[in-house]
Amino acid sequence: MFLDLLCDNNYINVSIKFMKIVGTETAVYFAELLNIIREVVRKKKYNEQGFFKVDRKYIEDRTTLTKEEQYDCDVILTKLLILSASPEDLDVVRVDLEEYAKILVDDNMKCIKSEKKKLKVTTADRTQQKRAGMATTFRKIIEGYELPENLTKALSDWTDTIIITAARPINKVIINTFIEKVMGYSTNDAVRLEIISQATVNGWTNADWAINSYLRNVRQGTTSAVTLPEQKVSQGFAEQAF
């Protein structure tokens, strides 16, 4: 038991030089990331581009850094060109060990310290990370419906838009409700695409508004999508425009 307490697995070795540049939290985070990389390489759990999946909960247990704090560390490491995250999943990352080594062997600390000012995580950085994380979550929800590729892409474009434009916070319930209502309204993919397009263009999360807008276009002859017999939809903002 005493030997287990002294085991290397219970410690994280941090580069003091690197810590002076990126701060304690990021240095500790990256040191644990290096431990993970060692296992990833040993077990060959990376893809052709060198990306691998990060277990945020495991890192939090090891370092006490929350998922959000880990993402802040990723921002700093990305600015140093050491880390890059997959655009589809923030938890899938790649580490450039050569860039990290360059920092460790660079004796020009004045140059490094001047660059340190650029490493501050800004509100814009956090907003971008949050939006990317939401996009990843919503994309997984969409893929779970196993729809044709054109519908999957259209829904992904819709969620990417409303993440930025929605007046109120959006969540999984809103996403699922929208998808199920649109899919339930029609079995015609052309109609579904037109409805999703209406929601995307207008930044709507309410499927009824998008359906009503689509029906208005049908009546006005401004859509080429073939419509099925109309189903009753609840009164909404778009319907009031008729």
C-alpha positions in Angstrom: 0.0 0.0 0.0 2.8 2.4 0.9 4.6 1.5 -2.3 1.5 2.2 -4.3 1.3 5.7 -2.8 4.8 6.4 -4.0 4.2 5.0 -7.5 4.8 7.3 -10.5 1.2 6.9 -11.5 0.1 9.0 -8.6 2.2 12.0 -9.7 2.3 14.4 -12.6 5.7 15.7 -13.8 5.4 19.3 -14.9 8.0 21.3 -16.9 8.8 24.4 -14.9 9.9 26.3 -18.0 6.6 25.5 -19.7 4.6 26.3 -16.6 6.2 29.8 -16.5 4.9 30.3 -20.1 1.4 28.8 -20.0 0.6 28.9 -16.3 0.2 26.2 -13.7 -3.2 24.8 -14.8 -2.3 24.4 -18.5 1.1 23.0 -17.7 -0.5 20.4 -15.4 -3.2 19.6 -18.0 -0.6 19.2 -20.7 1.6 17.0 -18.5 -1.3 14.6 -18.0 -2.1 14.8 -21.7 1.5 13.6 -22.3 0.8 10.6 -20.0 -2.3 9.8 -22.0 -0.4 10.2 -25.3 2.1 7.6 -24.2 -0.7 5.1 -23.7 -2.4 6.1 -26.9 0.8 5.5 -28.9 1.4 2.2 -27.1 -2.1 0.9 -27.8 -2.3 2.6 -31.2 -5.6 4.4 -30.4 -5.2 7.2 -32.9 -6.3 7.7 -36.4 -4.3 8.3 -39.6 -4.1 12.0 -38.9 -2.8 11.4 -35.3 -6.1 12.4 -33.6 -7.2 10.6 -30.5 -10.2 10.8 -28.1 -9.7 12.5 -24.7 -11.6 11.3 -21.6 -12.4 14.7 -19.9 -13.7 13.0 -16.8 -10.5 11.0 -16.4 -8.4 14.2 -16.7 -10.6 15.9 -14.2 -10.2 13.1 -11.7 -6.4 13.3 -12.2 -6.0 17.1 -12.2 -9.2 18.5 -10.7 -9.6 20.6 -13.9 -13.2 20.8 -15.0 -14.2 20.1 -18.6 -14.6 23.9 -19.2 -11.1 24.6 -17.7 -9.6 21.9 -19.9 -11.1 23.6 -22.9 -9.5 26.9 -21.8 -6.2 25.0 -21.7 -6.8 23.8 -25.2 -7.2 27.3 -26.4 -3.8 28.3 -25.0 -2.1 25.2 -26.4 -3.8 25.8 -29.8 -2.4 29.4 -29.9 1.1 27.8 -29.3 0.4 25.4 -32.2 0.9 22.5 -29.9 -2.6 21.2 -30.0 -5.4 21.1 -32.5 -8.9 19.8 -32.0 -11.1 18.1 -34.5 -13.8 20.5 -35.9 -16.4 17.8 -35.4 -15.5 17.0 -31.8 -13.6 19.1 -29.3 -12.7 15.9 -27.3 -10.8 14.5 -30.3 -7.3 16.2 -30.4 -3.9 16.0 -31.9 -0.7 17.1 -30.2 2.4 18.3 -32.0 5.3 17.2 -29.8 7.8 18.9 -32.1 6.3 22.3 -31.4 6.3 21.5 -27.7 10.0 20.5 -27.9 10.9 23.8 -29.6 9.6 25.7 -26.7 11.5 23.6 -24.2 14.8 24.0 -26.0 14.4 27.7 -26.9 16.7 29.8 -24.7 15.3 33.1 -25.9 12.9 33.6 -22.9 12.4 37.3 -23.7 10.8 36.3 -27.0 8.6 33.6 -25.3 7.5 36.0 -22.6 6.4 38.5 -25.2 4.3 35.8 -26.8 2.8 34.9 -23.5 0.6 38.0 -23.6 -1.2 36.4 -26.6 -2.0 33.3 -24.7 -4.7 34.9 -22.5 -8.1 33.1 -22.9 -10.6 35.8 -23.9 -14.3 35.8 -23.7 -14.4 35.4 -27.5 -12.3 32.3 -27.1 -14.6 30.8 -24.6 -17.7 31.7 -26.7 -16.1 30.0 -29.7 -15.3 26.9 -27.7 -18.8 26.8 -26.2 -20.4 27.1 -29.6 -18.1 24.4 -31.0 -19.0 22.1 -28.1 -22.7 22.6 -28.7 -22.4 22.0 -32.4 -20.6 18.7 -31.7 -23.4 17.6 -29.2 -26.2 18.6 -31.6 -24.4 16.8 -34.6 -24.4 13.6 -32.6 -28.1 13.9 -31.9 -28.8 14.4 -35.6 -26.6 11.5 -36.6 -28.6 9.3 -34.1 -31.7 9.6 -36.4 -29.8 7.9 -39.2 -31.3 10.2 -41.9 -30.2 10.6 -45.5 -27.0 12.6 -45.9 -28.7 15.6 -47.4 -31.1 15.9 -44.4 -28.3 15.3 -41.9 -26.3 18.1 -43.5 -29.3 20.4 -43.6 -30.1 19.9 -40.0 -26.4 20.4 -39.0 -26.4 23.7 -40.9 -29.6 24.6 -39.1 -28.1 23.9 -35.6 -24.9 25.8 -36.5 -27.0 28.8 -37.4 -29.3 28.8 -34.3 -26.3 28.3 -32.0 -25.3 31.8 -33.1 -28.6 33.5 -33.8 -31.1 32.0 -31.3 -32.4 34.6 -28.9 -32.8 32.1 -26.1 -30.5 29.2 -25.0 -31.1 26.0 -26.9 -30.8 22.5 -25.7 -31.3 18.8 -26.7 -35.0 18.9 -26.0 -35.5 21.8 -28.5 -33.3 20.0 -31.1 -35.2 16.7 -30.8 -38.6 18.3 -30.8 -37.8 20.2 -34.0 -36.4 17.1 -35.8 -39.3 14.8 -34.7 -41.9 17.4 -35.8 -40.4 18.0 -39.2 -39.9 14.3 -39.8 -43.4 13.5 -38.7 -45.0 16.2 -40.8 -43.9 14.7 -44.1 -42.2 11.6 -45.6 -41.1 13.6 -48.6 -37.4 14.6 -48.2 -37.8 17.5 -50.5 -40.5 18.9 -48.3 -38.5 18.3 -45.2 -35.5 20.0 -46.7 -37.6 23.1 -47.6 -39.0 23.3 -44.0 -35.5 23.0 -42.5 -34.3 25.6 -45.0 -37.0 28.0 -43.8 -35.9 27.5 -40.2 -32.3 28.0 -41.0 -32.8 31.2 -43.0 -34.9 32.7 -40.3 -33.0 31.3 -37.3 -36.1 29.5 -36.0 -36.2 26.7 -33.4 -39.9 26.3 -33.7 -40.8 23.7 -36.3 -44.4 25.0 -36.6 -43.2 28.4 -37.7 -41.0 26.7 -40.4 -43.9 24.5 -41.6 -46.3 27.4 -41.8 -43.7 29.4 -43.7 -43.3 26.5 -46.1 -47.1 26.2 -46.6 -47.3 29.9 -47.4 -44.6 29.5 -50.1 -46.6 26.6 -51.5 -49.8 28.7 -51.7 -47.8 31.5 -53.3 -46.1 29.1 -55.7 -42.6 30.1 -54.6 -41.3 26.6 -53.8 -40.6 23.7 -56.1 -40.9 21.2 -53.2 -43.8 18.8 -53.6 -46.2 19.1 -50.7 -48.3 16.3 -49.1 -51.8 16.9 -47.7 -51.4 19.6 -45.1 -51.4 18.6 -41.5 -52.6 20.8 -38.7 -49.9 22.8 -37.0 -50.2 25.1 -34.0 -50.6 28.8 -34.5 -47.2 30.5 -34.6 -45.5 33.7 -35.6 -45.0 32.7 -39.2 -48.7 31.6 -39.6 -49.8 35.0 -38.5 -48.1 36.4 -41.5 -50.5 34.7 -43.9 
